[in-house]
Amino acid sequence: MKKTLFFVLICIFLALCLNDSQKTPQVTVTRQEQLSGEVVDQIIVVHFHRVHQCTCCINVGKWAEETIVLYFPEEYEEGKIVYMDVCIEENQEMARKYNAYGASLYINVIKDGGDNILDAVEVWSHCFDHDKFVDVFRQLLEDALEG
């Protein structure tokens, strides 16, 4: 019974977090293995959300910013890592650039002026476990910084 209830709640959560607008082509989506060897100019972390956020969406945004400030203070202060919290309805142009159509977290690794947008989907399974979220997200940022 508990498993069924949990499954139903997850399905409802996913339905609420997704937007039914059409997907548009993304600038560049790549995986970390393809980025190695290049110098990273800047990393932009973008948390996309809708006007009304669920607890999971709020946690992802709050914990992503917290992780950046706590574990990457120099990079954050120097502007090498930038955090942005973007409401999709209020910034549709940016949402189109990242192909964000619902709650999402992207890491844009800018190298030689070019966007390399990574969808940090792995963090969403930890949106109710602060410590695990921080571990996973911190590793994603460390990998991105290494280039």
C-alpha positions as CSV (number, residue, x, y, z in Angstrom):
1,M,0.0,0.0,0.0
2,K,2.8,2.4,0.9
3,K,4.6,1.7,-2.3
4,T,1.5,2.3,-4.4
5,L,0.9,5.6,-2.6
6,F,4.5,6.6,-3.1
7,F,4.3,5.8,-6.8
8,V,1.1,7.8,-7.2
9,L,2.6,10.8,-5.4
10,I,5.7,10.6,-7.6
11,C,3.5,10.6,-10.7
12,I,1.5,13.6,-9.5
13,F,4.7,15.4,-8.7
14,L,6.1,14.8,-12.2
15,A,2.9,15.9,-13.8
16,L,2.9,19.2,-11.8
17,C,6.5,19.9,-12.6
18,L,6.2,19.5,-16.3
19,N,4.9,22.1,-18.7
20,D,3.1,21.0,-21.8
21,S,4.7,23.6,-24.1
22,Q,6.6,22.3,-27.1
23,K,10.2,21.6,-26.9
24,T,12.5,23.7,-29.0
25,P,16.0,22.9,-30.3
26,Q,18.7,23.2,-27.7
27,V,21.9,25.2,-28.3
28,T,24.4,22.5,-27.4
29,V,23.9,19.5,-25.2
30,T,27.0,17.4,-24.5
31,R,28.3,15.1,-21.8
32,Q,31.3,15.7,-19.7
33,E,33.5,13.2,-21.5
34,Q,33.4,15.4,-24.6
35,L,34.6,18.5,-22.7
36,S,37.9,17.2,-21.4
37,G,41.1,19.0,-22.2
38,E,39.5,22.5,-22.8
39,V,39.8,25.4,-20.5
40,V,36.6,26.4,-18.8
41,D,35.8,30.1,-19.1
42,Q,32.7,30.1,-16.9
43,I,30.0,27.8,-15.5
44,I,26.4,29.0,-15.4
45,V,24.1,27.0,-13.2
46,V,20.4,27.6,-14.1
47,H,17.5,26.4,-12.1
48,F,14.3,26.7,-14.1
49,H,11.0,26.5,-12.5
50,R,7.4,27.5,-12.9
51,V,5.6,30.3,-10.9
52,H,4.2,27.7,-8.5
53,Q,6.9,25.4,-7.3
54,C,6.6,22.1,-5.4
55,T,8.8,21.3,-2.5
56,C,11.2,19.3,-4.6
57,C,11.7,22.2,-7.0
58,I,12.3,24.6,-4.2
59,N,14.8,22.2,-2.6
60,V,16.8,21.8,-5.9
61,G,17.1,25.5,-6.4
62,K,18.0,26.3,-2.7
63,W,20.5,23.4,-2.4
64,A,22.2,24.1,-5.7
65,E,22.9,27.7,-4.7
66,E,23.9,26.6,-1.2
67,T,26.4,24.0,-2.7
68,I,28.0,26.6,-5.0
69,V,28.4,29.2,-2.2
70,L,29.7,26.7,0.4
71,Y,32.0,24.5,-1.7
72,F,33.1,26.9,-4.5
73,P,33.3,30.3,-2.7
74,E,36.3,31.6,-4.8
75,E,34.8,30.6,-8.1
76,Y,31.5,32.1,-7.0
77,E,33.0,35.4,-5.9
78,E,35.1,35.7,-9.0
79,G,32.1,35.0,-11.3
80,K,33.5,31.8,-12.6
81,I,30.5,30.0,-11.3
82,V,27.2,31.9,-11.6
83,Y,23.9,30.7,-10.2
84,M,20.6,31.8,-11.8
85,D,17.0,31.1,-10.6
86,V,14.7,31.5,-13.6
87,C,10.9,31.4,-13.8
88,I,10.1,29.9,-17.2
89,E,7.0,32.0,-17.6
90,E,8.9,35.2,-16.9
91,N,11.9,34.4,-19.1
92,Q,10.8,32.4,-22.1
93,E,13.8,33.4,-24.2
94,M,16.2,31.8,-21.8
95,A,14.0,28.8,-21.4
96,R,14.1,28.3,-25.1
97,K,17.9,28.5,-25.2
98,Y,18.1,25.7,-22.6
99,N,15.1,23.8,-23.9
100,A,13.6,24.1,-20.4
101,Y,9.9,23.2,-20.4
102,G,9.5,22.4,-16.8
103,A,11.4,22.3,-13.6
104,S,15.1,21.6,-14.5
105,L,18.6,22.3,-13.5
106,Y,21.3,22.9,-16.1
107,I,25.0,23.4,-15.9
108,N,26.3,25.5,-18.9
109,V,30.0,25.0,-19.2
110,I,31.3,27.9,-21.3
111,K,34.5,27.2,-23.2
112,D,36.1,29.4,-25.8
113,G,32.8,31.4,-25.7
114,G,30.7,28.4,-26.6
115,D,27.8,26.9,-24.6
116,N,28.0,23.3,-23.5
117,I,24.8,22.7,-21.7
118,L,24.5,19.7,-19.4
119,D,21.1,18.7,-18.0
120,A,21.7,17.7,-14.4
121,V,18.9,15.2,-14.3
122,E,20.7,13.0,-11.7
123,V,20.1,15.6,-8.9
124,W,16.3,15.2,-9.0
125,S,16.2,11.8,-7.5
126,H,17.8,13.3,-4.4
127,C,15.5,16.4,-4.0
128,F,14.4,15.2,-0.5
129,D,17.9,14.1,0.7
130,H,20.0,17.2,1.3
131,D,23.3,15.4,1.8
132,K,23.0,13.1,-1.2
133,F,21.9,16.0,-3.4
134,V,25.0,18.1,-2.3
135,D,27.3,15.2,-2.9
136,V,26.0,14.5,-6.4
137,F,25.7,18.2,-7.4
138,R,29.2,19.0,-6.0
139,Q,30.7,16.2,-8.1
140,L,29.0,17.5,-11.2
141,L,30.5,21.0,-10.6
142,E,33.9,19.6,-9.9
143,D,33.8,17.6,-13.1
144,A,32.7,20.7,-15.0
145,L,35.5,22.8,-13.6
146,E,38.1,20.2,-14.6
147,G,36.9,20.5,-18.1
